[in-house]
Amino acid sequence: MENVPAASTAPQPDLLQLQARYDQLQQLVSSLLLILIVISGTLSVFLRRQWQSTQADLNAIQLAAAPLMAEYANNHPGIEDFVRRLAEYGRTHPDFAPIVTKYHLDAYLASPAGSASLTNALPPAGAANK
């Protein structure tokens, strides 16, 4: 007769422990994936509601701002003419020169008529308070 090892038919204890750990690890990964799906779904719902709220706020602000924007568009040429005359006044009156320098009106006057925007010539809103 041939010599056949008796251990080949029965699994070894180390193999059983490895199988148990593998099953635990697989269960842990499955649980983590399920938790990840739940958290990402919750975050998606939250972000969707925030987006809807922001859209509603934006629509309300646009409705309130529409008359102001229309008024600015109607008065824009008059405002630019006023700023241009202020810059010219600052050139001829040295007492007014610090104001022209502070608000960069000389840069507005130096540019060709109509090519400079009033908002580009004026300093940022916080700079006037310094």
Secondary structure, DSSP 4 states (H G I P E B T S, - for coil): -----GGGTSPPHHHHHHHHHHHHHHHHHHHHHHHHHHHHHHHHHHHHHHHHHHHHHHHHHHHHHHHHHHHHHHHHHHHHHHHHHHHHHHHH-GGGHHHHHHTTHHHHHHSPTTTS-HHHHSPPGGGGG-
